[in-house]
Amino acid sequence: MIDVSGLTKTFGNLTAVDNLNLCIQKGEVFGFLGPNGAGKTTTIRMLACLTAPSKGTATIAGYNIHNDSQKVRQSVGILTENPSLYERLTAYENLDFFAQAYGVANPQERQTRIRDLLEFFNLWERRNDKAGTFSKGMKQKLAIVRATVHQPPVLFLDEPTAGLDPESAKEIRDLMAQLSRHENRTILLCTHHLEDAEKLCQRVLIMNKGHCILIGAPDELRDKLNPTPIIQIGLRELNPKITSAVENNKHTQTVRIQQINTELLVSVKDARLATPEIVRTVVEAEGQILSVNVSRPSLEDVYLKLIKEKTTQ
């Protein structure tokens, strides 16, 4: 659905995006992660034909950004950080205006589409209220509706949960997930919120200073940071008998002791196979287990480590 080859954007001596190569499948939710100035928004602007690349090319829904820019614009919906709604118009009037601007000429088609989307986003009861009276979370939902009112196959969402309270942010995440499944939209999600990416995206790209650092599924990126899972076993008390028994277990690679929390940290190759065997070993050594957890790095851990490494290079 999105195919990017050598995409580059320079502003004078500054290279905002440097030789980006990327392929995103139909129906995929793909995350763009990176600090301010990483090149995420510039990339979206090039893909949406809002600014021309200095080098390289891309196709969106089969249309080339150089030769078919009008078709590309018709094939994408965009949510910027600022919802940019007409606050003196009602929710319905906003959507009717933008649907016409996007070329949805048939009044009956517009009416049906707008109603379906407002009901899907739980805004139908507020359709006749002016957008200026909406909360920030409701404006964000209305802006997402506006971006998809012309049924584009591709959605570009730039920081869709920025500035929202936790409840509103979760609601937006849930609705984006439903939108991807319900309408099979391909979504490119730019975000600073690692929780959004971890819960929504099949794959993510981590950018910094215009460069692609890494692309992969969240689980793949975690494995690259720390391929060895760690079983955390909280005990009522530790003694050499328990430690020795765990060290001699066939699944154990290394054992570390946390005296403060009375924990054993056991690194293994396969946590699914090893966990029940390690637990059985502790019990047979007369250990009293209080808790068992498998620790893996979060996507946030991966992101912060990679950004730090890139910054210090």
Residue pairs with C-beta under 8 A, 6 or more apart in sequence:
1 24
1 25
1 26
1 27
1 28
1 60
1 61
1 153
1 154
1 186
2 22
2 23
2 24
2 30
2 47
2 58
2 59
2 60
2 154
2 186
2 188
3 22
3 23
3 24
3 58
3 59
4 20
4 21
4 22
4 23
4 47
4 56
4 57
4 58
5 21
5 56
5 57
5 58
6 19
6 20
6 21
6 55
6 56
6 57
7 17
7 19
7 20
7 21
7 22
7 43
7 46
7 53
7 55
7 56
7 57
7 58
8 15
8 17
8 18
8 19
8 20
8 53
8 54
8 55
8 56
9 15
9 16
9 17
9 39
9 42
9 43
9 46
9 51
9 53
9 54
9 210
10 16
10 54
15 210
16 39
16 42
16 210
17 39
17 42
17 43
17 46
17 53
17 210
18 39
18 210
18 211
19 55
19 56
20 39
20 43
20 56
20 212
21 212
22 205
22 212
22 215
24 30
24 186
24 188
25 186
26 153
26 184
26 186
27 180
27 184
27 185
27 186
28 186
28 187
28 202
28 203
29 176
29 177
29 180
29 186
29 187
29 189
29 200
29 201
29 202
30 186
30 187
30 188
30 189
30 201
30 202
30 203
30 204
30 205
31 189
31 190
31 191
31 196
31 197
31 200
31 201
31 203
31 204
31 205
32 40
32 43
32 44
32 188
32 189
32 190
32 191
32 204
32 205
32 207
33 40
33 191
33 192
33 194
33 197
33 204
33 205
33 206
33 207
33 303
34 40
34 206
34 207
34 208
34 307
35 192
35 208
35 307
37 209
38 207
38 208
38 209
38 210
39 207
39 209
39 210
39 211
40 158
40 190
40 207
41 158
41 190
42 51
43 207
44 78
44 156
44 158
44 188
44 190
45 51
46 52
46 53
46 58
46 65
47 58
47 60
47 65
47 72
47 76
47 156
47 188
48 72
48 73
48 76
48 78
48 156
49 65
49 69
49 72
49 73
53 65
57 64
57 65
57 66
58 64
58 65
59 65
60 72
60 75
60 76
60 154
61 71
61 72
61 75
61 76
61 153
61 154
63 71
63 72
63 75
64 72
65 72
74 102
74 103
74 150
74 152
75 152
75 153
75 154
76 152
76 154
76 155
76 156
77 146
77 147
77 148
77 149
77 150
77 152
77 154
77 155
77 156
78 147
78 155
78 156
78 158
79 140
79 143
79 144
79 146
79 147
79 155
79 156
79 157
79 158
79 160
80 158
81 158
81 159
81 162
83 139
83 140
83 142
83 143
84 143
85 94
85 131
85 139
85 142
85 143
85 146
86 93
86 94
86 97
86 131
87 130
87 131
87 132
88 130
88 131
88 132
89 97
89 130
89 131
90 127
90 128
90 129
90 130
90 131
91 118
91 123
91 126
91 127
91 128
91 129
91 131
91 134
91 142
92 114
92 118
92 127
92 128
94 131
94 142
94 146
95 114
95 117
95 118
95 142
95 145
95 146
95 149
96 110
96 114
98 146
98 149
98 150
99 110
99 113
99 114
99 149
99 150
100 110
102 149
102 150
103 150
104 110
104 113
104 149
104 150
113 149
113 151
114 127
114 149
115 124
117 145
117 148
117 149
118 124
118 127
118 145
120 175
120 178
120 179
120 182
121 141
121 142
121 144
121 145
121 175
122 141
123 138
123 141
123 142
123 145
126 134
126 138
131 139
131 142
134 142
135 168
136 163
136 164
136 168
137 164
137 165
137 167
137 168
137 169
137 171
137 172
140 160
140 161
140 164
140 168
140 172
141 171
141 172
141 175
144 157
144 160
144 172
144 175
144 176
144 179
147 155
147 156
147 157
148 155
148 179
148 183
148 185
151 183
152 185
153 185
153 186
154 185
154 186
154 187
154 188
155 179
155 185
155 186
155 187
155 188
156 188
156 190
157 176
157 187
157 188
157 189
157 190
158 190
159 190
159 191
159 192
159 193
160 172
160 176
160 189
160 191
160 196
161 168
161 169
161 172
161 173
161 191
161 193
161 196
162 192
162 193
164 172
169 193
169 196
173 195
173 196
173 199
173 200
176 187
176 189
176 200
177 199
177 200
179 185
179 187
180 187
180 200
187 200
189 196
189 197
189 200
189 201
191 197
194 298
194 299
194 300
194 303
197 204
197 218
197 299
198 218
198 298
198 299
198 300
201 218
202 217
203 215
203 216
203 217
204 215
204 216
204 217
204 218
204 221
204 299
205 212
205 214
205 215
206 212
206 213
206 214
206 215
206 221
206 302
206 303
206 306
206 307
207 213
208 306
208 307
208 310
208 311
209 310
211 310
213 306
213 307
213 310
214 221
214 224
214 306
216 224
218 299
218 302
221 299
221 302
222 296
222 297
222 298
222 299
222 301
222 302
224 302
225 297
225 301
225 302
225 305
225 306
226 296
226 297
228 253
228 267
228 268
228 269
229 267
229 268
229 270
229 271
229 294
229 295
229 296
230 265
230 266
230 267
230 268
230 294
230 295
230 296
231 264
231 265
231 266
231 267
231 268
231 271
231 274
231 275
231 278
231 292
231 293
231 294
231 295
232 263
232 264
232 265
232 291
232 292
232 293
232 294
232 295
233 246
233 263
233 264
233 266
233 278
233 279
233 282
233 287
233 289
233 291
233 292
234 261
234 262
234 263
234 289
234 290
234 291
234 292
235 242
235 262
235 263
235 264
235 282
235 287
235 288
235 289
235 290
236 262
236 287
236 288
236 290
237 262
237 288
238 257
238 259
238 262
238 264
241 285
241 286
242 264
242 282
242 285
242 286
242 287
243 255
243 257
243 264
244 285
245 281
245 282
245 284
245 285
246 252
246 255
246 264
246 266
246 278
246 281
246 282
246 285
247 255
249 274
249 277
249 278
249 281
250 277
251 268
251 269
251 270
251 273
251 274
251 277
251 278
252 266
252 267
252 268
252 274
252 278
253 266
253 267
253 268
253 269
254 266
254 267
255 264
255 265
255 266
255 267
256 264
256 265
257 263
257 264
257 265
258 264
258 265
262 290
264 282
265 295
266 274
266 278
268 274
268 275
268 278
271 294
275 292
275 294
279 289
279 292
282 289
283 289
297 305
